[in-house]
Amino acid sequence: MSAHSVVLSIDQGSSSSRVLAFGPDGTVIARAQEPLRSFYPAPGRVEHDPIELACSVERSLDAVFDALDEDAVIEAVGLACQRSTVVAWDAETGKPAGRAPSWMDARAGGFVSSLQGDVALQQDVHHRTGLYLTPFYSAPKIRYMIDHSAAVKRLLEAGRLKVGPVSSYLLWRWTKGAVHRADPAMAQRMLLYNLETGDWDERLLSLFAIPREILPEIAPSFGNPVSFVRRGRTLRISATLGDQQAAAIGQGGGRLGTGFLNYGTGAFFLLNTGTELHRLPGLLTSVAWETPDSGREYFLEGTVHAAGTSLEWLKENFGFLSDASELDEAMRRSTRRLLTLQAIGGLGAPRWDYKTPTVIYGLDASARGDDIVRSVAESIAFLLADIVDPIRQAGLSIERLRAAGGLARSERLLAFQADLLGQPISRLLEREATAAGAAKLAARAAGLRESYSPSSEAVDKVFEPTMTAEEAKRLKAVWRRFVASQQDAAAALRKLGY
């Protein structure tokens, strides 16, 4: 590999698209980022414009091309994308059939609610897919679009409809329809993928009445690269995977027993369980990646639906923060602890409750905005602890904890998280964990050095617990009683028609 060799990483997320270029020594030699708009046309609905999304990636690619030396040789490209967001398009023209429902979109809630009363069905779906029957995965959204979008219905009837996750749409667009593919991690998020067979599940296709032929083929996360030409450069995408999977790799995540805390638009905890598939009540069994040599590997995963989104909520609705960078200072100024059940977008793992609203407890005349900001931030840490503790109780070892993502810049958040978990948390020096992971897997797939990415082991800071184990246990017990009481109150109010 020459000194002019470059590996590109495309990180397409729900708030922006990034492209980073890594040199042979793993340093970032160029980067570009384009914001991505979200549309909120009605309560519970969150959408992206697929053309805007694709163009945000392409403009970022072009900006990185402009920043590279003319003799730079792009050896490989890794593609990491947001999961569960789904695009529908015309197979003949490539034109989207409308805006893409985001992974945060709950438009199919009514359809899913009609199924959730069947406990046996819910258990069967979880066993087959590793996921839960919620409106946030792709299959309910696809069913909703078929039932409610005239454009989607026309394309289906004409035999021209294609659907897939963001990665599938981008590959289709860039190859001019030659490739319609999804890797197992992205396919699983469609709620149609069978963990045991590694293929689309006929029972689930029937449940959602989705024809197999409109779906992408399922292919390993790397191998059989996809090539396309952009501005005279031939790009070979040698690895495709979900953004959280890429972030895990970027945090040194090929190792069994490593736990990953990723604080972004949502917050996620993932534990690498290797080739062993574990199922725990309330948690997700997620495909990590599939490679030609080692097959499929897995994570246990839990999701907090709104992390960065909750700070945006504070900013937009209350004017408490003008920027997330102000979080630490607001937490420092806070003089008292409130409890906030932060349920924007619903409660994720392990409760999967989309009916209990956000609640703030402890407000009185002395409470200030900084106290509310602190309580919302601490609620993210509490909700992540509610994911981690059941994994430990099941006897699975979490040997090390790594943290990354935009909100990982908050030292007070990570310090409180370390207190609740009673274990040191290492924050990575390279914050672009998703891009780093995609680059690392792409380089490996292309036969380059596996370390061809930022040093995923380089630690910026280690946050040691300062709270005693007994104090943390008591605090979490209070938190869980608070959450349970609010769930009971919400259920009682619903019975009264509120």
ABEGO torsion letter per residue (X at the ends): XBAABBBBBBBBBAABBBBBBBBAAGBBABBBBBBBBBBBABBGBBBBBAAAAAAAAAAAAAAAAAABBAABBBABBBBBBBBGBBBBBBAAAGBBAEBBBBAABAAAAAAAAAAAABAAAAAAAAAAAGBBBBAABAAAAAAAAAAABAAAAAAAAAGABBBEBAAAAAAAAAAGGABBBBBAAAAAAAGABBAAAGBBBAAAAAAAGBBAAABBBBBBABEGBBBBBBGGBBBBBABBBBAAAAAAAAAGAABBGBBBBBBBABBBBBBBAEABBBBBBGBBBBBABBBAAAEBBBBBBBBBABBAAAAAAAAAAAGABABAAAAAAAAAABABBBBBBBABGEBBOAAGBAABBBBBBGBBAABBAAAAAAAAAAAAAAAAAAAAAAAAAAGBBBABBBBBEAAAABAAAAAAAAAAAGBBBBBBABABAAAAAAAAAAAAAAGBBAABBBBAABBABBBBBABBAAAAAAAAAAAAAAAAAAAAAAAAAAAAGX
